[in-house]
Amino acid sequence: MSRSQAKASYTAADLERQTAGVECRKDAGVVDEIPGAYKDIDTVMANSSDLVDVVHTLKQVVCVKG
């Protein structure tokens, strides 16, 4: 979704819940980066299975914006 749509759809509390375990800012100024605003990576990879071979799966542990 767009950044403005994410800001209108989610709150800082939503961001806190969705980024539990990830070291990042968790305030209204970065709500547009909430994970829920992005397509599900497993779905994207499944839809691309004829183009790619999954070798590793990574987990985000830090996010720096600014």
N, C-alpha and C positions, 0 to 999 in steps of 0.2 A: 504494500500500500504506500501511498505517498507520505512524505514527512508530515504534512499538515493533517492528513487523515489520521495518522498515528497519534499525533498530539491531541486530536479531538476525541479519539477512541480510548486512549489509555491514560492512566494516572501514574504518579510516582510510586504509589503503593503497588500497582500492577507491575511496574518495572522492578521493584524490590523483590516481589515474588518470582518473577520470571528469570531473574539473574542471581538467585540464591546460589551461593558457592562460587560466584565469579567476582573477582576483585574489579570493581568499576564504580563510577559515579552512579548514584541512585536518586537523582533529583529531577524535578520537572524540566530542567534545562536540557536533559538528554533523553526524554521520553520518546523522541522520534527514532531512537536507536533500539527500541524494545524488540526482543526476539520475535514476538507475536506479529510484528509488522512485516516480517520476511516470509517467503515461501518455505515450507518444510523441506529441509535438506534431503531427508530420506525419500520423499516423493520426487524431488528434482533428480536425484541420482537414479532412482528406479526408472523414471521416464527417459533417462539418458543411457540406459544400460546397453543399448546397441552402439554407443559411441565411446564408452569408457569402461575400464576395468578398475573397480575399487581395490586399492592396495592397502590403504590405511584409513582409519576413521579418527579424527581429531576431536578433542573436547576443549572448548574455550575456557580459559582460566583467568584471563585479564582482558580488559578493553580500555583503550586510551582514546579519548576524543578531545580534540582541541589543539 
